[in-house]
Amino acid sequence: MWQLERRGSGCSPPRLLLRVCAALCFFCALGDCLFVTEYFTRTPRKLNAFNSFASVELFHFNVPDDTMMAVWNLITFKEQGGTFGDSCPNRNVTVYFRSGAPPVINPLYTRFPRDTVVPGSFAVTLTWTLPNRTTGAFNVTSPLPGDWFLAAHLPKDEGKISVKGLSEECQYLFQPQLIVQRLIGISVLYPGYFIDQMIPIHNRSALYKVFIPNYISKVKVQLVNCSTKNKSSDSCPVVLKIRARAPPVHNSSALDCREWNPCELDTVVPAWEQWYYILVERYLSNSDVYFRIGVQVTDCSKLNLSKERAQPSSSMNMPQSFGTAMGFSLSETLSMATLPGLLQNASHLHTSEDSIIYLAPTADPNKCWPIRPTLRNELDTFSVHFYVFFGPNISIPPDRAAVFAINLMPVLDSGGVLNMELKLNMSVLKGANVTVFGCLNHGMPLFLRDNSSLKCESESVAGFFLSVNASANITKLRIPYPQTGTWYLSLRSLCATEHGFEPCTNVTAEVYMRAYLTPCINDCGTYGQCKLLRTNNYLYAACECKAGWDGWGCTDNSEAYSYSFQLLSTLLLCLSNLMFVPPVAIAIRSHYLLEASVYIFTMFFSTFYHACDQPGIVVFCIMEYDVLQFCDFLGSLMSVWVTVIAMARLKSIIKQVLYLLGAMSLSMALQLDRHGLWNLLGPSLFALGIMAVAWTVRTIRRRRCYPPTWKRWVFFLFPGTMIATSAVALYAFVETEENYFYIHSIWHMLIAGSVGFLLPPRAKPDAKVTPLKRRRGCGYQLCVNEHEELGLVDPAIISINSICTS
């Protein structure tokens, strides 16, 4: 496993402007200073605290070809309740950059799965310079063309479970912008052709590009006949630089031509099917610089090449249309006889009919072995298998390497994981001490030769090394978010001797090869879930871990929950619902049968919902999770609703209507938003309002406080209210992801306990009172029902004699 990560800090806007101006000055020194400026932006998105890559906001950009400077302007601002979040705390924003595929990040420094390689990326941390807004910059000189990805996130938080709507949430929004400066009309060199050029006194450099096809083992840039003022000199006041895919930068391969005339710059193991950029940069001088420049390539596909067989674009698979080279068209029928007529369009390159010389490509004595393609079989999104023709068992001869090409589609395949597996067949070795070495490289193959060291690297590229032998006959390699394009796997069998590894004699090794794409590593294992995510039109997959497991594939168990802990948390959350048994008994004893049925419903579904909601392996689901969650939330809210309505002592018909309306309204509200604050507070406050009105009416009618006894207030209403308030406070302000299992269990017990205290008692009828004799004479009779006045029961359902007074 290897990891490369470079970090930097953001630039302030003034420094950004200075860098752009400096870049423009450098652009104007290149040739005729023909460049265009392009601007790209993305919609602002809300950033999340980092838990896994699934919580990261990913942005996708495309950098055009021939780009000399790319500047990302990074804008971050705060919002709270639709306004500027000046009061929000400052939280650093980390932004990662990577070319070709999304960045593989590890801000929590967790362990990666075995046999996983970690591609490098760049990171920028943004700090706040204003109360509600900050900006930063990340500039890349001569960036690689194609896909670029940015991943942004906030630091990991404490995991507090906030109630939606309780307070205005602080939102941190991030918006990246891209400004590119790219050259147009770059002069194109043609492999094998030499042409006279000049750097005028008012220019600093000249830029060229050449296309390198397949089966090229070496690229040599030659600069000859260098002089100033049309006079030859032993030294040439220029520096020669070369780079693949993008114009050269300060750390590119370079050769100081002042010490060599002529000078040659070689590139061994070049990237195939890529543009190479050549920069001829002059030193300070007061005269024009004249030179002849050309590119020679070494073709390793054939041992002997003639001029007729080595015509460009026929023997080297040159693309039919990739621009113009020195003003003339590149086609299959190109010949030197047609060049004079085509040179009329190359006047700005200072060419003439006699200034072009053609040299055929040279042959490489170390022949490139044939490359076998693979068959692509797409099964699903990020589920692709690559089959070898006449495979999957591969025979590796002792005298040469076996090379295979795996082509990953642009954009489509970079959001998954590239898996490579090799298994050595032991039955065909015949006791020989054979080791099969493999190199997996992107862009070009690295051939393991007899006299080379067993390394998958060269001067310009590094690959991934694999090996299988008798003691370890299976090896695996996983590359998350691989770069798209062509990957090459080179396999070579060597035998271990006293002098090291040497070619085997009369032993043909056989290897079982399996190459495939998956969305996640091992489907995120037992304690993770592989999620398919999308940003605009780009799809990618990431693991979301649970039960304390962490890492890219949910394989880091340094903070994982043990089985006993998972069992304990499940039992606490489930068995704490048994606290509803006493309220059920009290309700049945008081003849509150409808209320008791609601409490039983809540206890049942809350128990099985929490048994299904566990993050680990102690999980038991009797039905779909969504159904259990809905029933649990509905039962909890209905328990509060029916308890408060029962405390209001309403008439039976009114109470039944309110129960029905409450059930329908709560079902609708939960379907709209199950986690909203007003789903809990709205029905509760409305029911409390009904109870308050009913109690107020009875207090006015009786002209004394209701309920009438102080014991009811002290021993039932006050404790029940305090218990319910404590439960709500725990739920809203104390509960976090770490303490959820016991805080929520306490919430269950407190809510159930408060119901037992607040539920009104059953009304007991008084003994019959003998009616008073009616007094004779005029007057009126006032009938008072004591039970109705006390608000204990509905007079319509209890038959007692009234006490009448006149």
C-alpha positions in Angstrom: 0.0 0.0 0.0 1.3 3.4 -0.8 -0.2 6.8 -0.2 0.8 10.3 -1.5 -0.9 13.4 -0.3 0.2 16.9 -0.7 -1.4 19.7 1.3 -1.3 23.5 0.8 -3.1 26.5 2.0 -5.5 28.8 0.2 -4.5 32.1 -1.4 -6.0 35.4 -0.7 -7.7 37.2 -3.7 -4.8 39.7 -4.2 -2.2 36.9 -4.4 -4.6 35.1 -6.8 -4.7 38.1 -9.1 -0.9 38.5 -9.0 -0.5 34.8 -10.0 -2.9 35.1 -12.9 -1.1 38.2 -14.1 2.3 36.4 -13.9 0.8 33.5 -15.8 -0.5 35.8 -18.5 3.0 37.3 -18.9 4.4 33.8 -19.3 1.7 33.0 -21.9 2.6 36.0 -23.9 6.1 34.6 -24.2 5.0 31.5 -25.9 5.1 31.7 -29.7 2.5 34.1 -31.0 0.7 34.5 -27.7 -2.6 33.0 -28.9 -4.6 32.0 -25.9 -8.3 32.0 -24.7 -9.8 32.3 -21.2 -12.6 30.0 -20.2 -14.7 30.1 -17.0 -16.6 27.3 -15.3 -18.7 27.4 -12.2 -20.8 25.0 -10.1 -23.9 25.5 -8.0 -23.3 26.1 -4.3 -23.9 23.0 -2.1 -24.3 22.5 1.6 -21.3 20.9 3.2 -21.5 18.1 5.8 -19.3 16.9 8.6 -17.1 14.1 7.5 -18.1 10.6 8.5 -17.3 8.7 5.3 -16.9 9.5 1.7 -20.7 9.3 1.4 -20.9 12.5 3.3 -18.5 14.4 1.0 -19.7 16.9 -1.6 -18.0 16.0 -5.0 -17.6 18.4 -7.9 -16.6 17.4 -11.4 -14.8 19.7 -13.8 -13.2 19.2 -17.3 -10.0 20.9 -18.1 -9.5 21.5 -21.9 -6.5 20.4 -23.8 -3.5 22.7 -24.2 -4.3 24.5 -20.8 -1.3 26.4 -19.5 -2.9 27.6 -16.2 -6.0 26.4 -14.2 -7.1 28.4 -11.2 -9.8 27.2 -8.9 -11.5 29.9 -6.9 -13.0 28.4 -3.8 -15.9 30.3 -2.2 -17.4 29.4 1.2 -20.1 31.2 3.0 -22.5 30.7 6.0 -26.2 30.8 6.1 -28.7 30.6 9.0 -32.4 30.8 8.6 -32.2 32.3 5.1 -29.8 35.1 6.2 -26.1 35.5 6.6 -24.7 33.3 9.4 -22.6 35.9 11.2 -23.1 34.1 14.5 -22.2 30.6 13.2 -18.9 29.2 14.5 -16.0 29.1 12.1 -15.4 25.6 10.9 -12.5 24.8 8.5 -13.3 23.5 5.1 -11.0 20.9 3.5 -11.0 20.6 -0.3 -9.2 17.7 -2.1 -8.2 17.8 -5.8 -7.3 14.9 -8.1 -7.0 14.5 -11.9 -8.7 11.6 -13.7 -10.8 10.2 -10.8 -12.3 11.3 -7.5 -9.8 11.7 -4.7 -9.3 8.9 -2.2 -9.2 10.7 1.1 -8.6 9.6 4.7 -9.0 12.6 7.0 -9.6 10.4 10.0 -6.5 8.3 9.4 -8.3 5.0 9.4 -7.0 1.7 8.1 -7.6 0.7 4.5 -8.6 -2.9 3.6 -5.8 -5.3 2.8 -4.3 -5.2 -0.7 -5.6 -1.7 -1.3 -3.5 1.0 -3.0 -4.2 4.6 -2.3 -3.8 7.1 -5.1 -2.4 10.5 -4.2 -4.3 13.8 -4.1 -3.8 17.4 -3.2 -5.6 19.1 -0.3 -6.4 22.8 0.6 -7.7 23.9 4.0 -9.8 27.1 4.0 -9.8 29.3 7.0 -12.3 32.2 7.6 -11.2 35.7 6.8 -14.7 37.4 7.1 -17.5 36.7 9.6 -19.7 34.9 7.0 -17.6 34.4 3.9 -14.1 33.3 2.9 -12.3 32.5 -0.4 -9.3 30.5 -1.4 -7.5 29.6 -4.5 -5.7 26.5 -5.9 -3.7 27.1 -9.1 -2.1 24.4 -11.2 0.4 25.3 -13.9 0.1 23.1 -17.0 -2.6 20.8 -15.5 -3.4 17.5 -17.0 -6.3 17.7 -19.4 -9.6 15.9 -18.9 -11.6 15.1 -15.7 -10.7 16.9 -12.4 -12.6 16.2 -9.2 -13.0 18.3 -6.1 -14.2 16.8 -2.7 -15.1 19.1 0.1 -16.2 18.5 3.7 -16.3 19.9 7.2 -14.4 18.4 10.2 -16.1 15.5 12.0 -18.5 16.7 14.6 -19.6 15.3 18.0 -22.5 13.4 16.4 -25.2 15.3 18.2 -28.7 14.3 17.1 -30.5 17.6 16.6 -34.2 18.0 16.4 -35.3 19.4 13.1 -36.9 22.8 13.6 -35.7 23.3 17.2 -33.3 26.0 16.1 -32.0 27.6 12.9 -29.3 25.4 11.6 -26.0 26.9 10.5 -25.3 25.9 7.0 -21.9 26.1 5.3 -22.1 26.4 1.5 -19.3 25.8 -0.9 -19.0 26.9 -4.5 -15.9 26.2 -6.7 -15.1 28.1 -9.8 -12.6 27.3 -12.5 -10.7 29.7 -14.7 -8.4 28.2 -17.4 -6.0 29.8 -19.8 -5.3 27.6 -22.8 -3.2 28.1 -25.9 -4.6 27.7 -29.4 -2.7 26.9 -32.6 0.2 25.1 -31.0 2.6 23.9 -33.6 2.5 20.1 -34.2 5.6 18.0 -34.9 5.5 14.8 -36.8 7.6 11.8 -35.7 10.6 11.4 -37.9 10.5 14.8 -39.5 13.1 17.6 -38.8 12.2 21.2 -39.5 14.0 24.5 -39.2 12.6 26.9 -36.6 13.4 30.3 -35.0 12.7 32.1 -31.8 12.4 35.8 -32.5 14.2 38.2 -30.2 10.9 39.4 -28.7 9.7 35.9 -27.8 10.9 33.9 -24.8 10.1 30.3 -26.0 8.5 28.1 -28.6 6.0 25.3 -27.8 5.3 22.2 -29.9 3.4 19.0 -29.5 3.7 15.5 -31.0 1.4 12.5 -30.8 3.0 9.2 -29.6 1.1 6.1 -30.7 1.2 2.6 -29.4 4.3 0.3 -29.4 6.8 3.2 -28.9 9.5 2.4 -26.4 11.5 5.6 -26.6 11.0 9.2 -27.7 14.0 11.3 -28.5 13.7 15.1 -29.1 16.7 16.4 -31.1 17.7 20.0 -31.5 20.5 20.5 -34.0 22.1 23.3 -36.0 21.4 25.8 -33.2 22.8 29.3 -33.8 22.2 33.0 -33.2 22.2 35.6 -36.0 22.4 32.8 -38.5 25.9 31.8 -37.2 26.7 28.4 -35.8 28.0 28.2 -32.2 29.3 25.5 -30.0 26.6 26.4 -27.4 22.9 26.8 -27.9 21.3 29.4 -25.6 18.1 27.3 -25.0 16.7 24.8 -22.6 14.7 21.8 -23.9 11.8 20.4 -21.9 9.3 17.6 -22.6 6.2 16.4 -20.8 3.3 14.1 -21.6 -0.3 15.3 -21.8 0.4 18.9 -20.7 2.9 21.6 -21.4 6.1 21.4 -19.5 6.6 23.0 -16.1 9.6 23.9 -14.1 10.2 20.3 -12.8 9.7 18.6 -16.2 12.4 16.6 -17.9 14.9 19.3 -19.2 18.2 19.5 -20.9 20.4 22.6 -20.9 21.5 22.9 -24.6 24.3 25.4 -23.7 26.4 22.5 -22.9 25.5 20.4 -25.9 25.1 21.3 -29.5 23.4 19.3 -30.9 21.4 18.3 -27.9 19.1 15.3 -27.4 16.4 14.7 -24.7 15.2 11.1 -24.3 12.0 9.8 -22.7 12.1 6.1 -22.0 8.8 4.1 -21.7 6.6 7.0 -22.9 2.9 7.1 -22.5 1.0 5.6 -25.4 -1.7 7.4 -27.4 -0.9 10.7 -25.7 0.3 14.1 -26.8 3.8 15.1 -25.8 4.6 18.8 -25.4 8.1 20.1 -26.2 9.1 23.5 -24.9 12.2 25.3 -26.3 13.0 28.1 -23.8 15.7 30.6 -24.6 18.1 32.3 -22.2 18.3 36.0 -22.1 20.0 37.1 -25.3 19.7 40.0 -27.7 19.4 38.1 -31.0 17.2 35.6 -32.7 17.8 31.9 -32.1 17.8 29.5 -35.0 17.6 25.7 -34.7 16.4 22.5 -36.4 14.0 20.4 -34.2 12.7 16.9 -34.7 11.3 13.9 -32.8 12.6 10.4 -33.3 10.7 7.4 -32.0 11.8 3.9 -31.4 9.2 1.3 -32.5 9.4 -1.9 -30.5 6.6 -3.7 -32.4 9.1 -5.0 -35.1 12.8 -5.8 -35.0 13.6 -4.5 -38.5 11.9 -1.4 -39.9 12.4 0.1 -43.3 11.4 3.5 -44.4 8.6 2.2 -46.6 7.1 0.1 -43.7 7.6 2.8 -41.2 5.4 5.5 -42.6 3.8 7.4 -39.8 0.1 6.7 -39.1 0.3 3.4 -40.9 2.8 1.5 -38.8 2.2 3.5 -35.6 -1.6 3.8 -35.6 -1.4 7.6 -35.9 -4.9 9.2 -35.6 -6.3 10.4 -38.8 -7.3 13.9 -37.6 -5.5 15.5 -34.8 -4.7 18.9 -36.2 -1.9 19.9 -38.6 1.7 19.3 -38.4 3.9 22.2 -39.5 1.0 23.3 -41.8 0.6 20.0 -43.7 -2.0 17.3 -43.4 -1.3 14.0 -41.7 -2.9 11.2 -43.8 -2.1 7.7 -44.9 -1.0 8.9 -48.4 1.4 11.5 -47.1 4.7 11.5 -49.0 7.6 13.8 -49.3 6.6 14.8 -52.8 3.5 16.6 -51.6 5.3 18.6 -49.0 6.3 21.7 -51.1 2.7 22.5 -51.9 1.6 22.1 -48.3 4.4 24.3 -46.9 2.6 27.4 -48.1 0.4 27.3 -45.0 3.4 27.2 -42.6 4.9 30.6 -43.2 4.7 31.6 -39.5 6.8 28.6 -38.6 9.8 29.8 -40.7 9.9 26.6 -42.9 11.0 26.1 -46.5 11.0 23.2 -48.9 14.6 22.4 -48.1 14.2 22.6 -44.3 12.3 19.4 -43.8 14.1 16.1 -43.4 12.5 12.7 -42.8 14.1 9.9 -40.9 12.4 6.5 -40.4 11.7 5.3 -36.8 14.4 3.1 -35.4 13.9 -0.5 -34.2 14.1 -1.5 -30.6 16.2 -4.7 -30.1 14.0 -5.4 -27.0 10.9 -6.3 -28.8 7.5 -5.3 -27.4 5.5 -8.5 -26.9 2.0 -8.6 -28.3 -0.8 -7.1 -26.2 -3.8 -9.3 -25.7 -7.2 -7.4 -25.3 -9.8 -8.3 -22.8 -13.6 -8.6 -23.3 -15.7 -6.2 -21.4 -18.9 -7.6 -19.9 -21.2 -5.1 -18.1 -23.5 -6.6 -15.5 -24.7 -3.5 -13.7 -23.5 -0.1 -12.6 -19.8 -0.5 -11.6 -20.2 -4.2 -12.0 -18.0 -5.1 -15.0 -15.9 -8.2 -15.7 -13.0 -8.3 -18.0 -12.5 -11.7 -19.7 -9.4 -12.9 -21.4 -9.9 -14.7 -24.7 -9.2 -18.4 -24.2 -9.1 -17.7 -20.5 -9.3 -17.3 -17.6 -6.2 -19.6 -17.3 -3.2 -17.9 -18.8 -0.1 -19.7 -20.0 3.1 -17.7 -19.5 6.0 -18.9 -21.7 9.5 -18.9 -20.1 11.0 -16.8 -22.8 8.6 -13.8 -23.0 6.0 -11.8 -21.1 2.3 -12.0 -21.4 0.7 -8.5 -21.6 -3.0 -7.7 -21.3 -4.9 -4.5 -21.8 -7.9 -3.5 -19.7 -9.8 -0.5 -20.9 -11.8 1.6 -18.4 -14.4 3.9 -20.0 -14.1 7.6 -19.4 -16.2 8.9 -16.4 -18.3 5.7 -16.3 -15.7 3.5 -14.6 -13.8 5.8 -12.3 -16.4 5.9 -9.5 -15.9 2.2 -8.5 -13.1 -0.1 -7.5 -10.7 -2.0 -9.9 -10.0 -5.5 -8.6 -7.1 -7.7 -9.8 -6.6 -11.3 -8.7 -3.9 -13.8 -9.7 -3.7 -17.4 -8.7 -0.8 -19.7 -9.6 -1.7 -23.2 -10.8 0.6 -25.4 -8.8 -0.1 -28.6 -10.7 1.8 -27.6 -13.9 5.0 -26.4 -12.2 6.5 -29.9 -11.9 8.4 -29.0 -8.8 10.1 -26.0 -10.3 10.6 -22.9 -8.1 8.7 -20.6 -10.3 7.6 -17.1 -9.4 5.3 -15.1 -11.7 5.8 -11.3 -11.4 3.3 -8.8 -12.6 3.2 -5.1 -13.3 -0.1 -3.2 -13.5 0.4 0.2 -15.1 -1.8 3.0 -16.5 -1.1 4.4 -19.9 1.7 2.1 -21.0 3.1 -1.3 -20.1 6.3 -1.9 -18.2 8.0 -5.0 -19.6 9.9 -7.1 -17.0 13.1 -8.2 -18.9 15.7 -10.7 -17.9 18.3 -8.1 -17.0 16.1 -5.6 -15.3 15.4 -5.2 -11.6 12.1 -6.5 -10.3 10.4 -3.1 -10.0 7.3 -1.7 -11.6 8.7 1.8 -12.2 10.7 3.8 -14.7 12.0 7.3 -14.9 8.5 8.7 -15.7 6.0 6.2 -14.4 5.3 3.9 -11.5 3.0 0.9 -11.4 1.7 -1.7 -9.0 3.7 -4.8 -8.3 2.2 -8.3 -8.0 3.8 -11.7 -7.5 2.7 -15.3 -6.9 4.8 -18.4 -6.2 4.5 -21.8 -4.5 4.4 -20.4 -1.0 1.9 -17.6 -1.8 -0.1 -18.7 -4.8 -2.8 -16.0 -4.6 -2.5 -12.3 -4.7 -5.0 -9.5 -4.9 -4.9 -5.8 -5.7 -7.7 -3.2 -5.3 -7.6 0.3 -6.7 -10.4 2.6 -5.5 -11.5 5.2 -8.0 -9.1 4.2 -10.7 -8.1 6.5 -13.5 -9.9 5.8 -16.8 -8.1 4.8 -19.9 -6.0 1.7 -20.7 -4.4 -0.3 -17.9 -1.7 -2.8 -18.9 -0.9 -6.0 -16.9 2.5 -7.5 -17.8 3.2 -11.0 -16.5 6.6 -12.7 -16.5 7.7 -16.1 -15.1 11.2 -16.4 -13.6 12.9 -19.2 -11.6 14.8 -18.6 -8.4 18.4 -19.7 -8.5 21.5 -19.0 -6.5 22.3 -16.0 -8.7 18.8 -14.5 -8.3 15.9 -14.8 -10.7 16.6 -16.2 -14.2 14.4 -17.3 -17.1 13.0 -20.7 -16.6 13.8 -23.6 -18.9 11.0 -25.8 -20.2 8.5 -24.7 -17.6 5.4 -22.8 -18.7 3.6 -21.3 -15.8 -0.2 -21.0 -15.7 -2.0 -18.3 -13.9 -5.7 -17.8 -13.2 -6.4 -14.1 -13.8 -9.6 -12.2 -12.7 -10.1 -8.5 -13.4 -13.3 -6.8 -12.5 -15.0 -3.6 -11.3 -17.1 -3.4 -8.2 -19.0 -0.4 -6.6 -17.3 -0.9 -3.2 -14.6 -3.0 -1.6 -16.2 -6.4 -0.7 -19.6 -4.7 -0.7 -18.5 -2.8 2.5 -18.5 -6.0 4.6 -20.9 -6.9 7.3 -20.9 -3.5 9.1 -21.3 -1.2 6.1 -23.6 -0.3 3.3 -22.5 0.5 -0.3 -24.3 3.6 -1.5 -24.6 4.7 -5.1 -24.2 8.5 -5.2 -24.5 11.1 -7.9 -23.2 14.6 -8.5 -24.8 16.1 -11.6 -24.4 13.4 -14.2 -21.5 11.6 -12.5 -22.1 8.4 -10.6 -19.8 7.0 -7.8 -20.1 4.6 -4.9 -18.9 4.9 -1.3 -19.3 2.9 1.9 -21.3 4.1 4.9 -20.2 2.2 8.0 -22.1 1.4 11.2 -21.6 -0.1 14.7 -18.4 1.9 15.2 -16.6 0.4 12.2 -14.7 2.7 10.0 -12.4 3.0 7.0 -12.8 2.9 3.2 -14.3 -0.6 3.2 -15.6 -0.6 6.8 -12.8 -2.9 7.9 -11.3 -0.7 10.6 -12.5 -2.1 14.0 -10.4 0.1 16.3 -13.6 1.8 17.6 -16.1 -1.0 16.7 -18.8 -2.1 19.0 -18.4 -5.5 20.5 -21.1 -8.2 20.2 -22.0 -7.9 23.9 -22.3 -4.1 23.5 -24.6 -4.5 20.5 -26.7 -7.0 22.4 -26.9 -4.8 25.4 -27.9 -1.7 23.4 -30.6 -3.7 21.6 -32.0 -5.1 24.8 -32.1 -1.7 26.5 -33.9 -0.1 23.6 -36.4 -2.9 23.3 -37.0 -3.8 27.0 -37.3 -0.2 28.1 -40.7 -0.2 26.3 -41.9 -2.6 29.0 -42.3 0.6 31.1 -45.6 1.0 29.2 -47.0 -2.1 31.0 -48.0 -0.1 34.2 -49.8 2.7 32.2 -51.7 0.0 30.3 -52.7 -1.7 33.6 -53.8 1.7 35.0 -55.8 2.6 31.9 -57.6 -0.8 31.9 -58.3 -0.5 35.6 -59.7 3.0 35.1 -61.8 1.8 32.1 -59.8 3.8 29.6 -59.8 1.0 27.1 -59.2 3.1 24.0 -56.2 4.7 25.6 -54.9 1.3 26.8 -55.0 0.0 23.2 -52.9 3.0 22.0 -50.3 2.3 24.7 -50.2 -1.4 23.7 -49.8 -0.4 20.0 -46.9 1.9 20.9 -45.1 -0.6 23.1 -45.3 -3.3 20.4 -44.1 -1.3 17.4 -41.5 0.6 19.4 -40.0 -2.7 20.6 -39.7 -4.2 17.1 -38.7 -0.9 15.5 -35.7 -0.6 17.7 -34.9 -4.3 17.2 -34.7 -3.6 13.5 -33.0 -0.2 13.7 -29.7 -1.6 15.2 -26.5 -0.8 13.3 -24.7 -4.1 14.0 -25.5 -7.7 13.6 -28.0 -8.0 16.5 -31.0 -7.1 14.3 -34.5 -8.6 14.0 -37.1 -7.2 11.6 -40.6 -8.6 11.5 -41.6 -6.3 8.6 -40.1 -3.5 6.4 -38.1 -0.9 8.3 -40.1 2.0 6.9 -43.4 0.5 8.2 -42.0 -0.1 11.6 -40.6 3.4 11.8 -43.9 4.9 10.8 -45.9 2.9 13.4 -43.4 3.7 16.1 -43.6 7.4 15.5 -47.4 7.3 15.1 -47.8 5.4 18.4 -45.6 7.7 20.3 -47.5 10.8 19.2 -50.9 9.2 19.7 -49.9 8.2 23.2 -49.3 11.9 24.0 -52.5 12.9 22.2 -54.9 10.5 23.9 -53.4 11.1 27.4 -53.8 14.9 27.2 -57.3 14.6 25.7 -58.3 12.1 28.5 -57.1 14.7 31.1 -59.5 17.3 29.6 -62.5 15.2 30.8 -64.6 15.9 27.7 -67.9 14.3 26.7 -67.6 10.9 25.2 -68.7 11.9 21.7 -66.3 14.9 21.6 -63.4 12.8 22.9 -64.0 10.1 20.2 -64.1 12.7 17.4 -60.8 14.2 18.7 -59.2 10.8 18.8 -60.1 10.1 15.2 -59.1 13.5 13.9 -55.8 13.2 15.8 -55.0 9.9 14.3 -55.6 11.1 10.7 -53.8 14.4 11.2 -50.7 12.8 12.8 -50.6 10.2 10.0 -50.6 12.9 7.4 -47.9 14.9 9.3 -45.6 11.9 9.7 -45.9 11.1 6.0 -44.8 14.6 5.2 -41.9 14.8 7.6 -41.2 12.3 10.4 -38.4 14.2 12.0 -39.9 17.7 12.2 -40.2 19.4 15.5 -43.8 20.5 15.0 -44.9 16.9 14.4 -44.2 16.4 18.1 -45.0 19.9 19.5 -47.9 20.7 17.3 -50.3 18.0 18.4 -49.1 18.2 22.0 -49.7 22.0 22.2 -53.1 21.7 20.6 -54.1 19.0 23.0 -52.8 21.0 25.9 -54.8 23.9 24.7 -58.0 21.9 24.6 -57.3 20.6 28.1 -56.6 24.2 29.4 -59.9 25.5 27.9 -61.8 22.6 29.5 -60.2 23.1 32.9 -60.7 26.9 32.7 -64.4 26.5 32.0 -64.8 24.2 35.0 -62.8 26.5 37.2 -65.1 29.4 36.3 -68.3 27.4 36.7 -67.2 26.0 40.1 -65.4 29.2 41.2 -62.5 27.2 42.5 -59.4 25.6 41.0 -59.7 22.5 38.9 -58.7 19.7 39.7 -60.0 20.5 43.1 -57.8 18.5 45.4 -54.2 19.4 46.2 -53.2 15.8 46.4 -53.9 15.4 42.7 -51.6 18.3 41.9 -48.8 17.3 44.2 -48.7 13.6 43.8 -49.7 13.2 40.2 -49.8 16.3 38.0 -46.6 17.9 39.1 -44.4 14.7 39.0 -45.9 13.6 35.7 -45.2 17.1 34.2 -41.6 17.1 35.5 -40.9 13.6 34.1 -42.3 14.5 30.7 -40.3 17.7 30.6 -37.1 15.8 31.5 -37.8 13.3 28.7 -38.3 16.1 26.1 -35.1 17.8 27.3 -33.1 14.6 27.0 -34.5 14.0 23.5 -33.8 17.5 22.3 -30.5 18.5 23.9 -28.6 15.5 25.2 -29.1 12.7 22.7 -26.1 12.0 20.5 -25.1 9.1 18.2 -22.7 7.7 20.9 -25.1 7.8 23.8 -28.3 7.1 21.8 -28.9 3.6 23.1 -29.1 4.5 26.8 -30.4 8.1 26.5 -33.2 6.9 24.2 -33.9 4.0 26.5 -34.3 6.5 29.4 -36.6 8.5 27.1 -38.8 5.5 26.7 -39.0 4.9 30.5 -39.7 8.6 31.3 -42.5 9.0 28.7 -44.1 5.8 29.9 -43.8 6.9 33.6 -45.3 10.3 32.9 -48.3 8.7 31.3 -48.9 6.6 34.4 -48.9 9.8 36.5 -50.9 12.0 34.2 -53.7 9.6 33.3 -56.8 10.7 35.3 -58.4 8.2 37.7 -61.7 6.5 37.2 -64.6 8.4 38.5 -66.4 6.7 41.5 -70.1 7.3 41.9 -71.4 8.6 45.3 -74.1 7.0 47.4 -77.7 8.0 46.6 -79.0 11.0 48.5 -82.6 11.2 49.5 -84.3 14.1 47.6 -85.2 17.0 49.9 -88.7 17.9 50.3 -89.9 20.6 48.0 -90.7 23.7 49.8 -94.0 25.2 49.1 -94.4 28.7 47.8 -92.9 30.6 44.9 -89.4 30.2 43.9 -87.1 28.2 41.7 -85.3 24.9 41.9 -81.5 24.6 41.2 -80.2 21.1 40.5 -76.6 20.5 40.9 -74.8 17.3 39.9 -71.7 17.1 42.1 -69.9 14.7 39.8 -70.4 16.8 36.7 -69.4 19.9 38.6 -66.2 18.3 39.8 -65.5 17.3 36.2 -64.9 13.7 37.0 -67.2 11.9 34.6 -69.7 12.5 31.9 -73.2 12.8 33.5 -74.7 11.0 30.6 -73.1 7.7 31.4 -73.6 7.6 35.2 -77.0 7.5 36.8 -77.2 9.2 40.2 -79.7 11.3 42.0 -79.2 15.0 41.9 -79.3 17.2 45.0 -81.8 19.9 44.3 -82.1 23.1 46.3 -84.5 25.9 45.9 
